[in-house]
Amino acid sequence: MVAACCGPLLGALLAHLTLGPLELRLLTGQAADPAAVLPWWLLGLVGVALLATAAVVVPVESALRRRDRLSEVLRVGGITTLGEGDVGRR
């Protein structure tokens, strides 16, 4: 959730910091550097959508995995090349 909130803000900060050193006025032919135009409402909307998705996914996954043993849940993403008889060996 921190990444969802801080990511767009960090991107906007980096865009603001790099506009000066890039000297975009040379590329655009303007007398001054162009101003950064950021759609703040869109950044807020993306942040809210990510937070809402996390708020829905976490309780659903928690309810689905409630009866599973922790060792089974953690093993789901493990090594898949071993057969069932090879569980203890590598």
Phi, psi and omega in degrees: 000328178295320179296323180294326180276317187274335181301306179297324178293320177295320177298318178294321178296316179296322177297319180294320182287332183268349180295320180293304182297335180283344182048065181294343179296330177292323180286321184269345180079015179272163180286332181228164177296139178292148180283145177285127178248109183247129177281086184302325180295325179290319176298319177294320180295319178295317178298316179294321179295319178293319178294320178294321178298315178296322180294335178271318186291319184298311179294325180294313178296322178297318179292322180289326184264003185301321184270350178283146175287147182301322180296325178288320180294318181289333182280349183303320182266014185282197182291128183254359183277346180276144175280173182295329179284348184258020188299322182275348185251155175239000000 
